[in-house]
Amino acid sequence: MDVSEPLTYFISEGSEESGFKEEDRVLAEWALEAWARQTNPSLEMVPGPEESATIRVYWVAAGEGMYGEMRARMVEGRLAADVFVHPDTESLGLDIAQRARLDPLFRDTVVYLTCVHELGHAFGLPHTGAFSDIMYTFQYGGDFVAYFMRFREQLEAWNDIRMASPFSDSDSATFKFLYPQSGGS
């Protein structure tokens, strides 16, 4: 993605049938901020109109077991991305659904980490096979509850989501490799 000028983003409203909650928009914004903080100085991102935003986030009803997806597009000759997040944890398997019902912070962890993961694709990061990576693909299997719980266990309150790091060292290194013009650490 071209970061020579500020990236614009648009975060949509969601529908009740998608499982959307109003605070999900904040979670998506925090996910963008988390990626921006991976460089020094931080990537500049500003809200923009839906039609021309570089990154657009949409909340959609889930297919069974689907967490989200990213689709590339072009805007004014620049690579852009549409990110689709499925915030309905009821459709993500019995273990995830039960835990999310009992623990609202777990539900928000799933939505937040899905945003971070799909935005990683928007920035050009591929899937990995390392369970510790935010870009890990669930196609390799594993304990999905444990995947989300390692982040959830860092949280005492909802606002902690914003500052807890969802990234492995490998995630950070890959992002910094892709965006060296923004500096490094």
C-alpha positions as CSV (number, residue, x, y, z in Angstrom):
1,M,0.0,0.0,0.0
2,D,1.3,3.5,-0.8
3,V,1.9,5.3,2.4
4,S,3.6,8.3,0.9
5,E,0.6,10.3,1.9
6,P,-1.9,9.7,4.8
7,L,-4.0,6.6,4.4
8,T,-7.7,7.2,4.6
9,Y,-10.1,4.8,6.2
10,F,-13.8,4.4,6.5
11,I,-15.5,2.2,9.1
12,S,-19.1,1.3,8.3
13,E,-22.1,0.9,10.6
14,G,-23.1,-2.7,10.9
15,S,-26.5,-4.4,11.0
16,E,-28.0,-6.4,13.9
17,E,-28.1,-9.5,11.7
18,S,-24.3,-9.3,11.3
19,G,-23.8,-9.4,15.1
20,F,-22.4,-5.9,15.1
21,K,-22.3,-3.8,18.2
22,E,-21.6,-0.1,18.1
23,E,-18.3,-0.4,20.0
24,D,-17.0,-2.6,17.1
25,R,-16.3,0.5,15.2
26,V,-13.9,1.6,18.0
27,L,-12.3,-1.8,17.9
28,A,-11.6,-1.4,14.2
29,E,-10.1,2.0,14.7
30,W,-7.9,0.6,17.5
31,A,-6.8,-2.1,15.1
32,L,-5.7,0.5,12.6
33,E,-3.9,2.4,15.3
34,A,-2.1,-0.8,16.3
35,W,-0.7,-1.3,12.8
36,A,0.2,2.4,12.6
37,R,2.3,2.2,15.8
38,Q,4.5,-0.6,14.3
39,T,6.6,2.0,12.5
40,N,8.5,5.0,13.8
41,P,7.1,7.5,13.2
42,S,3.6,6.0,13.1
43,L,1.9,5.7,9.8
44,E,-0.6,8.5,9.3
45,M,-4.2,7.4,9.0
46,V,-7.2,9.7,8.8
47,P,-11.0,9.1,8.4
48,G,-12.2,9.6,4.8
49,P,-15.2,9.3,2.6
50,E,-16.4,5.7,1.8
51,E,-16.0,6.2,-1.9
52,S,-12.3,7.1,-1.8
53,A,-11.0,5.7,1.4
54,T,-7.9,3.6,1.1
55,I,-9.1,1.1,3.7
56,R,-12.8,0.4,4.2
57,V,-14.1,-1.9,7.0
58,Y,-17.5,-3.5,6.7
59,W,-19.4,-5.7,9.2
60,V,-21.1,-8.7,7.5
61,A,-23.0,-11.8,8.5
62,A,-20.8,-14.7,8.9
63,G,-20.6,-18.0,7.0
64,E,-20.0,-20.9,9.4
65,G,-16.5,-20.6,10.8
66,M,-15.6,-17.5,8.8
67,Y,-14.0,-14.7,10.8
68,G,-13.3,-12.2,8.0
69,E,-11.7,-11.5,4.7
70,M,-9.9,-8.8,2.7
71,R,-10.4,-7.9,-0.9
72,A,-8.0,-5.6,-2.8
73,R,-9.2,-2.8,-5.0
74,M,-7.9,0.3,-6.7
75,V,-8.8,3.9,-5.7
76,E,-7.4,6.8,-7.8
77,G,-4.6,4.6,-9.1
78,R,-3.6,3.4,-5.6
79,L,-3.9,0.0,-4.1
80,A,-6.7,0.0,-1.6
81,A,-8.6,-2.7,0.4
82,D,-12.0,-3.6,1.7
83,V,-12.0,-5.5,4.9
84,F,-15.0,-7.6,5.9
85,V,-15.4,-8.7,9.5
86,H,-17.9,-11.2,10.8
87,P,-18.6,-10.0,14.4
88,D,-21.2,-12.7,15.2
89,T,-19.2,-15.0,17.5
90,E,-22.2,-17.4,17.6
91,S,-21.3,-18.7,14.2
92,L,-17.6,-19.4,15.0
93,G,-18.0,-22.7,16.7
94,L,-19.4,-23.9,20.0
95,D,-16.2,-23.2,22.1
96,I,-15.9,-19.6,20.8
97,A,-19.6,-18.9,21.1
98,Q,-19.9,-20.2,24.6
99,R,-16.8,-18.3,25.8
100,A,-18.0,-15.1,24.1
101,R,-21.4,-15.4,25.8
102,L,-19.8,-15.8,29.2
103,D,-17.1,-13.1,28.7
104,P,-17.9,-10.0,26.8
105,L,-14.2,-9.1,26.7
106,F,-13.5,-12.4,25.0
107,R,-16.1,-11.6,22.3
108,D,-14.5,-8.2,21.8
109,T,-11.0,-9.8,21.7
110,V,-12.2,-12.1,18.8
111,V,-13.6,-9.1,16.9
112,Y,-10.6,-6.9,17.5
113,L,-8.0,-9.6,16.6
114,T,-10.1,-10.4,13.5
115,C,-9.9,-6.7,12.5
116,V,-6.1,-6.7,13.2
117,H,-5.6,-9.9,11.1
118,E,-7.7,-8.7,8.1
119,L,-6.1,-5.3,8.2
120,G,-2.7,-7.1,8.1
121,H,-3.8,-8.5,4.8
122,A,-4.8,-5.1,3.6
123,F,-1.2,-3.9,4.4
124,G,0.1,-6.9,2.4
125,L,1.0,-9.4,5.1
126,P,0.5,-13.0,4.2
127,H,-0.8,-15.9,6.3
128,T,1.8,-17.7,8.4
129,G,1.9,-21.1,10.0
130,A,3.2,-19.7,13.4
131,F,0.5,-19.9,16.1
132,S,2.0,-16.9,17.8
133,D,1.5,-14.6,14.8
134,I,-1.6,-12.4,14.3
135,M,-1.3,-13.5,10.7
136,Y,-1.6,-17.2,11.6
137,T,-4.1,-19.0,9.4
138,F,-6.7,-21.2,11.1
139,Q,-6.4,-23.6,8.1
140,Y,-3.5,-25.2,10.1
141,G,-5.9,-25.9,13.0
142,G,-5.0,-25.5,16.6
143,D,-6.8,-24.4,19.8
144,F,-8.7,-21.3,18.6
145,V,-9.9,-20.5,22.1
146,A,-6.2,-20.5,23.3
147,Y,-5.3,-18.3,20.3
148,F,-7.7,-15.6,21.4
149,M,-7.2,-16.2,25.2
150,R,-3.5,-15.3,25.1
151,F,-4.6,-11.7,24.2
152,R,-7.7,-11.7,26.4
153,E,-5.5,-12.6,29.4
154,Q,-3.7,-9.3,29.0
155,L,-6.9,-7.4,29.6
156,E,-8.6,-6.2,32.8
157,A,-10.9,-3.7,31.2
158,W,-12.3,-2.9,27.7
159,N,-10.0,0.1,27.2
160,D,-6.9,-2.2,27.7
161,I,-7.6,-3.6,24.2
162,R,-6.3,-0.4,22.7
163,M,-2.8,-0.7,24.2
164,A,-2.2,-4.5,24.5
165,S,0.0,-5.7,21.6
166,P,-1.6,-8.3,19.3
167,F,1.7,-8.8,17.4
168,S,4.5,-11.3,17.6
169,D,8.0,-10.2,16.8
170,S,7.6,-11.7,13.4
171,D,4.5,-9.7,12.7
172,S,6.2,-6.5,13.6
173,A,9.4,-7.4,11.6
174,T,7.3,-8.2,8.5
175,F,5.4,-5.0,8.7
176,K,8.5,-2.9,9.2
177,F,10.1,-4.7,6.2
178,L,7.1,-3.8,4.0
179,Y,7.1,-0.2,5.2
180,P,10.7,0.8,5.7
181,Q,10.1,4.3,4.4
182,S,8.3,5.1,7.6
183,G,11.4,4.5,9.6
184,G,12.2,1.7,11.9
185,S,13.0,1.0,15.5
